[in-house]
Amino acid sequence: TSSHTRVGILNNPSSKIQEDNTAIARGILAAFLTQNNSNLKSFLSKLIKEETAKSLAAGAKIVKFLIPGMDGDTFEKKYNTLGLDLIKTHQMFCQEVLKLLPGQLAVISNGR
């Protein structure tokens, strides 16, 4: 958030939601909930890289990708306790309220 822009994330996965295929989504949500804006931006830039996704899919732990200055303990605790229900709620909102198809991308804006 800034005086000009605010960003949020809603997950609308196209596949069945499971622990092993939601590492990035849970990492993004945990970072939004636990980190300050400058650390959040740097971490998200690192997390969305293709090589990061490949490493996580191969079994790497998400804490390997934390950046200096992040509150790693708070992040890790939130990440490990963040259930799949939140992602399922996002999915339901996207499909029932926003009328998106599973996996469909959208940008929602509420300008001042």
C-alpha positions as CSV (number, residue, x, y, z in Angstrom):
1,T,0.0,0.0,0.0
2,S,1.1,3.6,-0.6
3,S,-0.7,6.8,-1.0
4,H,-1.2,5.9,-4.7
5,T,-1.5,2.2,-5.0
6,R,-2.8,-0.8,-3.0
7,V,-2.3,-4.4,-4.0
8,G,-4.0,-7.5,-2.9
9,I,-4.1,-11.1,-4.1
10,L,-6.9,-13.5,-4.7
11,N,-6.1,-17.1,-5.6
12,N,-8.2,-18.7,-8.3
13,P,-6.5,-22.1,-8.9
14,S,-7.5,-24.4,-11.7
15,S,-6.4,-27.6,-10.0
16,K,-7.3,-29.3,-6.8
17,I,-6.0,-27.4,-3.8
18,Q,-3.4,-29.4,-1.9
19,E,-0.5,-28.6,0.4
20,D,2.1,-29.7,-2.3
21,N,0.7,-27.4,-5.1
22,T,0.0,-24.3,-3.0
23,A,3.5,-23.4,-1.7
24,I,3.8,-20.2,-3.7
25,A,0.2,-19.1,-2.9
26,R,0.7,-19.8,0.8
27,G,4.0,-18.0,0.7
28,I,2.5,-14.9,-0.9
29,L,-0.4,-14.8,1.6
30,A,2.0,-15.4,4.6
31,A,4.2,-12.6,3.4
32,F,1.3,-10.2,3.0
33,L,0.2,-10.9,6.5
34,T,3.6,-10.7,8.2
35,Q,6.1,-8.4,6.3
36,N,6.5,-4.7,5.8
37,N,6.1,-3.3,2.3
38,S,9.7,-3.1,1.2
39,N,10.5,-6.7,2.3
40,L,7.2,-7.8,0.8
41,K,8.0,-6.4,-2.6
42,S,11.5,-7.9,-2.7
43,F,10.3,-11.3,-1.5
44,L,7.4,-11.4,-4.0
45,S,9.8,-10.5,-6.8
46,K,12.0,-13.5,-5.8
47,L,9.1,-15.8,-5.2
48,I,7.5,-15.4,-8.7
49,K,10.6,-16.4,-10.6
50,E,10.3,-19.6,-12.6
51,E,13.4,-21.1,-11.1
52,T,11.9,-20.5,-7.6
53,A,8.7,-22.4,-8.6
54,K,10.7,-25.2,-10.0
55,S,12.8,-25.5,-6.8
56,L,9.6,-25.5,-4.6
57,A,8.0,-28.1,-6.9
58,A,11.2,-30.2,-6.4
59,G,10.9,-30.1,-2.7
60,A,12.8,-27.0,-1.6
61,K,11.6,-25.3,1.6
62,I,10.2,-21.8,1.1
63,V,12.4,-20.4,3.9
64,K,15.3,-20.9,1.6
65,F,14.0,-18.0,-0.4
66,L,13.5,-15.5,2.4
67,I,15.4,-12.2,1.9
68,P,17.6,-10.3,4.5
69,G,15.5,-8.1,6.7
70,M,12.4,-10.4,6.7
71,D,11.0,-11.5,9.9
72,G,11.6,-15.2,9.1
73,D,10.2,-16.7,12.3
74,T,6.9,-14.8,12.0
75,F,6.7,-15.7,8.3
76,E,7.5,-19.4,8.8
77,K,4.9,-19.7,11.7
78,K,2.2,-18.1,9.5
79,Y,3.2,-20.1,6.5
80,N,3.0,-23.4,8.4
81,T,-0.3,-22.6,10.1
82,L,-2.0,-21.1,7.0
83,G,-4.6,-23.7,6.1
84,L,-5.9,-24.5,2.7
85,D,-9.3,-23.1,3.6
86,L,-8.3,-19.5,2.9
87,I,-7.2,-20.5,-0.7
88,K,-10.5,-22.4,-1.1
89,T,-12.4,-19.3,0.1
90,H,-10.5,-17.2,-2.4
91,Q,-11.4,-19.7,-5.2
92,M,-15.0,-19.7,-4.2
93,F,-15.2,-15.9,-4.2
94,C,-13.5,-15.7,-7.6
95,Q,-15.9,-18.2,-9.2
96,E,-19.1,-17.4,-7.4
97,V,-18.9,-13.6,-7.0
98,L,-16.6,-12.5,-9.7
99,K,-17.8,-15.2,-12.1
100,L,-14.3,-16.2,-13.1
101,L,-13.6,-19.7,-14.5
102,P,-11.1,-21.9,-12.6
103,G,-7.7,-20.5,-13.2
104,Q,-8.9,-17.4,-15.1
105,L,-6.9,-14.3,-14.4
106,A,-8.3,-10.8,-13.7
107,V,-7.3,-7.4,-12.5
108,I,-9.8,-5.7,-10.2
109,S,-9.5,-2.0,-9.6
110,N,-11.3,0.2,-7.1
111,G,-9.9,3.6,-7.8
112,R,-10.4,6.7,-5.8
